[in-house]
Amino acid sequence: MKRTISVLVEKDAGGLVRIISLLTRRRFQIESITMAACERKCYERITIVVINQSDGSDAASQLTKQIKKLINVVNAQDITYLPLVQRELVLVKLQVSIIEREEIINLAEIFRFKITDITESTLILEVTADPGKVAALQKILEKYNILQLSRTGEIAITRESSVSTSSLKEYPDFEGDTGRNSFKNVQEVFYKDYYKPGEALFNKL
């Protein structure tokens, strides 16, 4: 099963190597890792997307705890089931005919991607979207001659605005309660680790 883990680390040349080594030892398949500067000076945020190869349902939870113990790691959170804003950048170079070029230009209006370079026989597309939209576009583009394709990997931050019910229903500890206690259940499952007592999102509603 695919999991998304957000890690805050101090800037350190060996930090990423230690995380990758841990993932390898725990037999997680790495789908993507992105690492870049964040809101805090001298720190970086790593977004890891992995596929759990083991049968244990708590494997990702144990992995997150072990990442927290690594040198220079400030915090690590499994944000798979939290409401997220997820984005990925993709660059695609296509070899196209005149007819295919018109088709791609029409697709740009539907998928809202940019055409960043154009010649008589090639196009370069720049796509910034959530992973689902990227996968859908990539499938459509398979009918064309793809010369090069490069994906940055996923980045993600948690939403503060609302809870995504589509992500909640997949969470193993979440009760499908649509009654009076549904918000309480959301708070217990997710927000106890993200907000200090008295500052929880649902205390303000």
C-alpha positions in Angstrom: 0.0 0.0 0.0 1.2 3.5 -0.9 2.1 5.8 2.1 3.2 9.4 2.2 5.5 10.6 5.0 6.6 14.1 5.7 10.0 14.6 7.4 11.5 17.8 8.8 15.3 17.5 9.0 18.3 19.7 9.9 20.5 20.4 6.9 23.0 17.6 6.7 24.8 16.0 3.8 24.2 12.5 5.2 20.6 12.9 6.3 19.0 11.7 3.1 21.3 8.7 2.8 20.4 7.6 6.3 16.7 7.8 5.5 17.1 5.9 2.2 19.1 3.2 4.0 16.4 2.8 6.6 13.7 2.4 3.9 15.8 -0.2 2.1 16.4 -2.2 5.3 12.6 -2.2 6.1 11.9 -3.4 2.5 9.8 -0.4 1.4 9.7 0.3 -2.3 10.5 4.0 -2.8 8.2 5.6 -5.4 9.6 9.2 -4.9 11.6 11.3 -2.5 11.7 15.1 -2.7 13.9 17.3 -0.5 14.1 21.0 -0.5 14.2 24.1 1.7 11.2 24.8 3.9 9.7 27.6 6.1 12.6 27.2 8.7 16.2 28.4 8.2 18.8 25.6 8.2 16.1 23.0 7.9 14.7 21.0 4.9 11.5 19.1 4.3 11.5 15.7 2.8 8.3 14.2 1.2 8.6 10.4 0.9 6.2 8.2 -1.1 6.7 4.5 -0.5 4.9 1.3 -1.1 4.7 -1.1 1.8 6.0 -4.5 0.8 5.3 -6.2 4.1 2.0 -7.7 5.3 2.0 -5.8 8.6 -0.6 -3.1 8.8 1.5 -1.1 11.2 4.7 -1.2 9.1 4.4 2.4 8.0 3.7 3.5 11.6 6.8 1.7 12.8 8.8 3.2 9.9 7.8 6.7 10.9 8.8 6.1 14.5 12.2 4.8 13.3 12.7 7.8 11.0 12.1 10.1 14.0 15.1 8.4 15.8 17.6 9.2 13.0 20.2 11.8 13.6 19.2 15.4 12.5 15.5 14.4 12.1 13.3 16.9 13.9 9.9 15.3 13.1 8.3 12.7 10.9 4.6 12.2 10.2 2.7 9.7 8.1 0.3 12.0 6.4 -1.3 9.5 4.0 -4.8 9.8 5.5 -4.8 13.4 6.3 -6.5 15.9 4.0 -3.6 17.1 1.8 -2.6 19.4 -1.0 -0.4 17.3 -3.3 1.5 18.5 -6.3 4.0 17.1 -8.8 5.8 18.8 -11.7 6.3 16.9 -14.9 8.2 17.9 -18.1 7.4 15.9 -21.3 9.1 16.2 -24.7 6.9 14.9 -27.5 7.6 14.3 -31.2 4.4 15.3 -33.0 3.0 15.7 -36.4 1.0 18.8 -37.4 -2.3 17.1 -36.5 -1.0 15.7 -33.2 0.3 19.2 -32.3 -3.2 20.6 -32.6 -4.5 17.7 -30.5 -2.0 18.5 -27.7 -2.9 22.2 -27.8 -6.5 21.2 -27.2 -5.5 18.9 -24.4 -3.7 21.9 -22.8 -7.0 23.6 -22.2 -8.5 20.5 -20.5 -5.6 19.6 -18.3 -4.3 23.2 -17.9 -0.7 22.5 -18.6 1.8 24.8 -20.3 3.6 24.3 -23.6 7.0 25.7 -22.8 8.8 24.9 -26.1 7.6 24.3 -29.6 9.2 23.4 -32.9 7.9 22.0 -36.2 8.2 18.5 -34.9 8.4 18.7 -31.1 6.6 20.1 -28.0 7.7 20.3 -24.4 4.8 20.2 -21.9 5.0 21.5 -18.3 2.4 19.9 -16.0 1.9 20.9 -12.4 -1.0 18.9 -10.8 -1.9 16.3 -8.2 -0.6 12.8 -8.7 -4.0 11.5 -10.0 -4.2 14.1 -12.7 -0.5 13.5 -13.7 -1.2 9.8 -14.0 -4.3 10.4 -16.1 -2.4 12.8 -18.5 0.5 10.4 -18.8 -1.8 7.6 -19.9 -3.3 9.8 -22.6 0.1 10.9 -23.8 1.2 7.2 -24.3 -0.3 7.3 -27.8 2.2 9.9 -28.8 6.0 9.6 -29.3 7.5 10.5 -26.0 11.1 11.5 -26.4 11.8 12.4 -22.8 9.8 12.5 -19.6 10.9 13.7 -16.2 8.9 13.8 -12.9 10.0 15.7 -9.8 8.2 13.4 -7.3 5.3 14.4 -5.0 5.3 17.2 -2.5 2.5 17.6 0.0 1.3 19.7 3.0 -1.8 19.1 5.2 -4.9 21.2 4.6 -6.2 23.4 7.4 -9.5 24.1 5.7 -11.4 20.9 5.9 -11.3 17.1 6.2 -11.3 14.9 3.1 -13.8 12.2 3.6 -12.4 10.2 0.7 -9.1 9.9 2.7 -10.9 9.2 6.0 -12.8 6.2 4.8 -9.6 4.3 4.0 -8.1 5.0 7.5 -8.2 1.7 9.5 -9.0 3.3 12.9 -11.7 5.6 11.6 -15.4 4.7 12.4 -17.9 5.4 9.7 -20.0 7.6 12.0 -22.0 10.3 10.3 -23.8 11.3 13.5 -23.0 13.5 16.4 -19.6 12.0 17.2 -18.2 12.0 13.7 -16.1 15.2 14.3 -14.9 13.8 17.6 -13.7 10.7 15.8 -11.7 12.8 13.3 -10.1 14.7 16.1 -9.1 11.6 18.0 -7.7 9.8 14.9 -5.7 12.7 13.4 -5.4 15.9 15.3 -4.2 14.7 18.7 -0.6 14.5 17.3 -0.8 17.8 15.4 -2.3 20.3 17.8 -1.6 21.2 21.4 -4.4 20.8 23.9 -6.8 23.7 23.7 -5.6 24.5 20.2 -7.3 21.7 18.3 -9.1 22.7 15.1 -12.4 21.2 16.2 -12.3 23.0 19.5 -12.6 26.2 17.6 -15.8 25.2 15.6 
